[in-house]
Amino acid sequence: MSRLPVISGDDFVRAMRKIGYVWDHTEGSHMILLHSYGQRLSVPRHKELGPGLLGALIKDAGLTRDQFLKLLRK
């Protein structure tokens, strides 16, 4: 299993935009992303996302770790 890099909330959002998520609004320090099929992600705007949180966000987006890592490289 691939190790996840340390990334910011903004970096995560940039990766999610590549697969169709769009920024909807901000609630406090969280960016709310929506996908056309109704999926909603709440991403904290932190400088570093912890590995557990990042893994959970990847899973909530319906991706595997390897699929997410490929998005970061694009």
DSSP file (Angstrom, degrees, kcal/mol; ACC not computed):
  #  RESIDUE AA STRUCTURE BP1 BP2  ACC     N-H-->O    O-->H-N    N-H-->O    O-->H-N    TCO  KAPPA ALPHA  PHI   PSI    X-CA   Y-CA   Z-CA
    1    1 A M              0   0    0      0, 0.0     2,-0.1     0, 0.0     0, 0.0   0.000 360.0 360.0 360.0 136.3    0.0    0.0    0.0
    2    2 A S        -     0   0    0      1,-0.1     2,-0.3     0, 0.0    63,-0.0  -0.442 360.0-119.7 -74.0 141.1    1.3    3.4   -0.9
    3    3 A R        -     0   0    0     -2,-0.1    -1,-0.1     1,-0.1     0, 0.0  -0.629  28.9-121.6 -80.4 138.4    2.2    5.9    1.8
    4    4 A L        -     0   0    0     -2,-0.3     2,-0.1     1,-0.1    -1,-0.1  -0.588  23.5-126.9 -82.1 140.1    0.2    9.1    1.6
    5    5 A P        -     0   0    0      0, 0.0     2,-0.7     0, 0.0    -1,-0.1  -0.343  27.1-101.3 -77.5 164.5    2.1   12.4    1.3
    6    6 A V        +     0   0    0     -2,-0.1     2,-0.3    42,-0.1    44,-0.1  -0.807  57.1 162.7 -85.6 117.6    1.6   15.4    3.6
    7    7 A I        -     0   0    0     -2,-0.7    42,-2.5    42,-0.4     2,-0.1  -0.873  34.5-113.4-132.7 165.4   -0.6   17.8    1.7
    8    8 A S     >  -     0   0    0     -2,-0.3     4,-1.9    40,-0.2    39,-0.2  -0.456  32.5-107.5 -91.1 168.6   -2.8   20.8    2.6
    9    9 A G  H  > S+     0   0    0     37,-2.5     4,-2.2     1,-0.2     5,-0.1   0.873 122.1  54.6 -61.5 -37.3   -6.6   21.1    2.3
   10   10 A D  H  > S+     0   0    0     36,-0.4     4,-2.2     2,-0.2    -1,-0.2   0.888 106.1  51.3 -65.0 -38.5   -6.1   23.3   -0.7
   11   11 A D  H  > S+     0   0    0      2,-0.2     4,-1.9     1,-0.2    -1,-0.2   0.897 109.0  51.5 -63.4 -40.0   -3.9   20.7   -2.4
   12   12 A F  H  X S+     0   0    0     -4,-1.9     4,-2.2     1,-0.2    -2,-0.2   0.920 108.9  50.4 -62.1 -43.8   -6.7   18.1   -1.8
   13   13 A V  H  X S+     0   0    0     -4,-2.2     4,-1.9     1,-0.2    -2,-0.2   0.905 107.2  53.9 -62.6 -42.0   -9.3   20.4   -3.3
   14   14 A R  H  X S+     0   0    0     -4,-2.2     4,-0.7     1,-0.2    -1,-0.2   0.900 109.9  48.2 -59.4 -40.1   -7.1   20.9   -6.4
   15   15 A A  H >< S+     0   0    0     -4,-1.9     3,-0.7     1,-0.2     4,-0.4   0.899 109.9  51.7 -66.5 -40.2   -6.9   17.1   -6.9
   16   16 A M  H ><>S+     0   0    0     -4,-2.2     5,-2.0     1,-0.2     3,-1.3   0.809  99.7  63.5 -69.3 -29.2  -10.6   16.6   -6.4
   17   17 A R  H ><5S+     0   0    0     -4,-1.9     3,-1.3     1,-0.3    -1,-0.2   0.816  92.6  65.3 -62.2 -28.8  -11.4   19.3   -9.1
   18   18 A K  T <<5S+     0   0    0     -4,-0.7    -1,-0.3    -3,-0.7    -2,-0.2   0.709 104.9  44.0 -67.6 -19.9   -9.7   17.0  -11.6
   19   19 A I  T < 5S-     0   0    0     -3,-1.3    -1,-0.3    -4,-0.4    -2,-0.2   0.162 131.6 -83.2-113.7  18.4  -12.4   14.4  -11.1
   20   20 A G  T < 5S+     0   0    0     -3,-1.3    16,-0.4     1,-0.3     2,-0.2   0.427  80.1 136.6 105.2  -1.3  -15.4   16.7  -11.2
   21   21 A Y      < -     0   0    0     -5,-2.0     2,-0.3    14,-0.1    -1,-0.3  -0.566  33.1-163.8 -76.8 144.4  -15.8   18.1   -7.7
   22   22 A V  E     -A   34   0A   0     12,-2.7    12,-2.7    -2,-0.2     2,-0.3  -0.962  26.0-106.5-128.2 147.4  -16.5   21.9   -7.5
   23   23 A W  E     +A   33   0A   0     -2,-0.3    10,-0.2    10,-0.2     3,-0.1  -0.560  37.3 174.0 -70.0 129.9  -16.2   24.3   -4.6
   24   24 A D  E     -     0   0A   0      8,-3.3     2,-0.3     1,-0.4    -1,-0.2   0.836  54.4 -43.5-102.5 -55.4  -19.7   25.2   -3.4
   25   25 A H  E     -A   32   0A   0      7,-1.0     7,-3.1     2,-0.0     2,-0.4  -0.959  50.8-104.2-164.2 177.1  -19.1   27.3   -0.2
   26   26 A T  E     -A   31   0A   0     -2,-0.3     2,-0.5     5,-0.2     5,-0.2  -0.958  18.1-167.2-118.3 134.8  -17.1   27.6    3.0
   27   27 A E  E >   -A   30   0A   0      3,-2.7     3,-1.9    -2,-0.4     2,-0.4  -0.926  67.8 -55.4-119.1 102.8  -18.4   26.8    6.4
   28   28 A G  T 3  S-     0   0    0     -2,-0.5    -2,-0.0     1,-0.3     0, 0.0  -0.522 123.2 -16.8  65.1-118.8  -16.0   28.2    9.0
   29   29 A S  T 3  S+     0   0    0     -2,-0.4    16,-3.1    -3,-0.1     2,-0.4   0.206 119.5  96.6-102.1  15.0  -12.6   26.7    8.1
   30   30 A H  E <   -AB  27  44A   0     -3,-1.9    -3,-2.7    14,-0.2     2,-0.5  -0.892  63.1-145.1-111.6 134.3  -14.1   23.9    5.9
   31   31 A M  E     -AB  26  43A   0     12,-3.4    12,-3.0    -2,-0.4     2,-0.6  -0.824  16.0-145.2 -92.8 130.2  -14.4   24.0    2.2
   32   32 A I  E     -AB  25  42A   0     -7,-3.1    -8,-3.3    -2,-0.5    -7,-1.0  -0.870  16.6-169.2-101.8 120.7  -17.6   22.2    0.9
   33   33 A L  E     -AB  23  41A   0      8,-2.9     8,-2.4    -2,-0.6     2,-0.4  -0.857   1.5-162.9-109.7 143.7  -17.1   20.4   -2.4
   34   34 A L  E     -AB  22  40A   0    -12,-2.7   -12,-2.7    -2,-0.4     2,-0.3  -0.946   5.4-153.1-125.0 147.7  -19.9   19.0   -4.5
   35   35 A H    >   -     0   0    0      4,-2.1     3,-2.3    -2,-0.4   -14,-0.1  -0.854  31.7-112.8-113.8 155.2  -19.9   16.5   -7.3
   36   36 A S  T 3  S+     0   0    0    -16,-0.4    -1,-0.1    -2,-0.3   -15,-0.1   0.758 115.5  58.6 -60.6 -25.5  -22.5   16.3  -10.1
   37   37 A Y  T 3  S-     0   0    0      2,-0.1    -1,-0.3     1,-0.0    -3,-0.0   0.302 126.2 -96.2 -90.1  11.9  -23.8   12.9   -8.8
   38   38 A G  S <  S+     0   0    0     -3,-2.3    -2,-0.1     1,-0.3     2,-0.1   0.351  73.7 145.5  99.9  -6.2  -24.6   14.5   -5.4
   39   39 A Q        -     0   0    0     22,-0.1    -4,-2.1    -5,-0.0     2,-0.4  -0.434  30.3-160.7 -67.1 138.4  -21.5   13.6   -3.3
   40   40 A R  E     -B   34   0A   0     -6,-0.2     2,-0.4    -2,-0.1    -6,-0.2  -0.984   6.9-170.5-124.5 131.1  -20.5   16.2   -0.8
   41   41 A L  E     -B   33   0A   0     -8,-2.4    -8,-2.9    -2,-0.4     2,-0.6  -0.972  11.6-155.3-121.2 137.5  -17.1   16.5    0.8
   42   42 A S  E     -B   32   0A   0     -2,-0.4   -10,-0.2   -10,-0.2   -16,-0.0  -0.948  18.5-174.0-111.2 111.7  -16.2   18.8    3.7
   43   43 A V  E     -B   31   0A   0    -12,-3.0   -12,-3.4    -2,-0.6     2,-0.1  -0.920  20.8-131.1-113.6 120.7  -12.4   19.5    3.6
   44   44 A P  E     -B   30   0A   0      0, 0.0     2,-1.6     0, 0.0   -14,-0.2  -0.442  17.5-128.3 -68.8 142.4  -10.7   21.5    6.4
   45   45 A R        +     0   0    0    -16,-3.1     2,-0.2    -2,-0.1   -15,-0.1  -0.520  56.7 145.0 -91.1  69.4   -8.5   24.3    5.2
   46   46 A H        -     0   0    0     -2,-1.6   -37,-2.5     1,-0.1   -36,-0.4  -0.689  60.4-125.1-103.9 158.2   -5.5   23.2    7.1
   47   47 A K  S    S+     0   0    0     -2,-0.2     2,-0.4     1,-0.2    -1,-0.1   0.838 101.9  24.0 -69.4 -32.5   -1.8   23.5    6.1
   48   48 A E  S    S-     0   0    0    -40,-0.1     2,-0.5   -39,-0.0    -1,-0.2  -0.995  71.5-149.2-136.5 130.5   -1.4   19.8    6.7
   49   49 A L        -     0   0    0    -42,-2.5   -42,-0.4    -2,-0.4    -4,-0.0  -0.851  29.6-119.7 -94.0 129.1   -4.1   17.1    6.7
   50   50 A G     >  -     0   0    0     -2,-0.5     4,-2.9     1,-0.1     5,-0.2  -0.253  24.1-111.4 -63.6 156.1   -3.3   14.2    9.0
   51   51 A P  H  > S+     0   0    0      0, 0.0     4,-2.2     0, 0.0     5,-0.2   0.857 116.8  50.2 -61.1 -35.9   -2.9   10.8    7.5
   52   52 A G  H  > S+     0   0    0      2,-0.2     4,-2.0     1,-0.2     5,-0.1   0.926 113.7  44.6 -68.0 -44.0   -6.1    9.4    9.1
   53   53 A L  H  > S+     0   0    0      2,-0.2     4,-2.6     1,-0.2     5,-0.2   0.919 113.5  50.2 -65.3 -44.3   -8.2   12.4    7.9
   54   54 A L  H  X S+     0   0    0     -4,-2.9     4,-2.3     1,-0.2    -2,-0.2   0.917 110.6  50.0 -61.4 -43.3   -6.7   12.3    4.4
   55   55 A G  H  X S+     0   0    0     -4,-2.2     4,-2.2    -5,-0.2    -1,-0.2   0.895 111.1  49.2 -61.3 -40.3   -7.4    8.6    4.1
   56   56 A A  H  X S+     0   0    0     -4,-2.0     4,-2.7     2,-0.2    -2,-0.2   0.899 110.7  49.8 -67.0 -40.5  -11.0    9.2    5.2
   57   57 A L  H  X S+     0   0    0     -4,-2.6     4,-1.7     2,-0.2    -2,-0.2   0.899 110.4  50.5 -64.6 -40.1  -11.5   12.0    2.7
   58   58 A I  H  <>S+     0   0    0     -4,-2.3     5,-2.3     2,-0.2     4,-0.3   0.923 112.6  46.7 -62.3 -44.7  -10.1    9.8   -0.1
   59   59 A K  H ><5S+     0   0    0     -4,-2.2     3,-1.5     1,-0.2    -2,-0.2   0.912 110.1  52.7 -64.1 -43.3  -12.4    7.0    0.9
   60   60 A D  H 3<5S+     0   0    0     -4,-2.7    -1,-0.2     1,-0.3    -2,-0.2   0.819 105.6  55.5 -62.5 -30.3  -15.4    9.4    1.0
   61   61 A A  T 3<5S-     0   0    0     -4,-1.7    -1,-0.3    -5,-0.2    -2,-0.2   0.545 118.6-114.6 -78.9  -6.3  -14.6   10.6   -2.5
   62   62 A G  T < 5S+     0   0    0     -3,-1.5     2,-0.3    -4,-0.3    -3,-0.2   0.758  73.3 126.6  81.1  25.3  -14.8    6.9   -3.7
   63   63 A L      < -     0   0    0     -5,-2.3    -1,-0.3    -6,-0.1     2,-0.2  -0.755  56.0-128.3-112.9 158.9  -11.1    6.6   -4.6
   64   64 A T     >  -     0   0    0     -2,-0.3     4,-2.2    -3,-0.1     5,-0.2  -0.586  35.2-106.9 -91.5 166.7   -8.3    4.2   -3.7
   65   65 A R  H  > S+     0   0    0     -2,-0.2     4,-2.5     1,-0.2     5,-0.2   0.916 121.2  50.8 -60.0 -42.9   -5.0    5.6   -2.4
   66   66 A D  H  > S+     0   0    0      1,-0.2     4,-1.9     2,-0.2    -1,-0.2   0.897 108.6  50.9 -65.1 -39.9   -3.3    4.8   -5.7
   67   67 A Q  H  > S+     0   0    0      1,-0.2     4,-1.5     2,-0.2    -1,-0.2   0.908 111.7  48.6 -62.0 -41.1   -6.0    6.6   -7.7
   68   68 A F  H  X S+     0   0    0     -4,-2.2     4,-1.8     1,-0.2    -2,-0.2   0.918 108.4  53.0 -65.6 -42.8   -5.6    9.6   -5.5
   69   69 A L  H  X S+     0   0    0     -4,-2.5     4,-1.2     1,-0.2    -1,-0.2   0.865 106.5  53.7 -62.2 -35.7   -1.8    9.6   -5.8
   70   70 A K  H  X S+     0   0    0     -4,-1.9     4,-1.0     1,-0.2    -1,-0.2   0.875 105.3  54.5 -65.4 -36.7   -2.1    9.6   -9.6
   71   71 A L  H  < S+     0   0    0     -4,-1.5     3,-0.4     1,-0.2    -2,-0.2   0.886 105.4  53.1 -63.0 -38.1   -4.4   12.7   -9.4
   72   72 A L  H  < S+     0   0    0     -4,-1.8    -1,-0.2     1,-0.2    -2,-0.2   0.828 107.9  51.1 -66.0 -31.0   -1.6   14.5   -7.4
   73   73 A R  H  <        0   0    0     -4,-1.2    -1,-0.2     1,-0.2    -2,-0.2   0.702 360.0 360.0 -80.7 -19.6    0.9   13.7  -10.1
   74   74 A K     <        0   0    0     -4,-1.0    -1,-0.2    -3,-0.4    -2,-0.1   0.493 360.0 360.0 -67.7 360.0   -1.2   15.0  -13.0
